[in-house]
């Protein structure tokens, strides 16, 4: 059985959360139907991916990436 979608309306969402808390609605497991070994392997790679990528970069390149990210966050005109 497919679980109902979560409503966008705040009041309707509150009602749904209350029904889940009281057991009136059973919330589906998000990992249901997935291969547990594949999930574990994907999580393992995701945990170390950014760290290893950063370790391979030179300090100058990391600084350049950080500057670009800061410029994007602050919406500055000079995004070089």
Secondary structure by P-SEA (a helix, b strand, c coil): cccccccccaaaaaaaaaaaaacccccccccccccaaaaaaaaaaaacaaaaaaaaccaaaaaaaaaaaaaaaacccccc
